[in-house]
Structure formats: C-alpha cells, structure tokens
Amino acid sequence: MLTYAALAIVAAFTLDGAIRIATWIFLGGFALKTYLVVLKDRID
C-alpha cells in the first residue's frame, strides 16, 4: 500500500490534467484489489 501511495504522490507532482486523474483511478483500483486479497487471505 505504501508503494501505491508513493506512486500517487509522484503522479501528483509530475503529471497534470486527465492523465493524473486516470493514474490515480488506476492506482486506486490496484490498491483496492490488493486490500481485498489481503482481507480474503486473513479470512482463510
């Protein structure tokens, strides 16, 4: 999760416009997927 946050921060400073928003959505999707996999592993 820390890596996703770091990439989002770097994107905030280096990108602009629609590509920044698209990158944040993309990273957010991966972060959510990672979180759900971790939760599933804890249940099993």
Secondary structure by P-SEA (a helix, b strand, c coil): caaaaaaaaaaaaccccaaaaaaaaaaaaaaaaaaaaaaaaaac
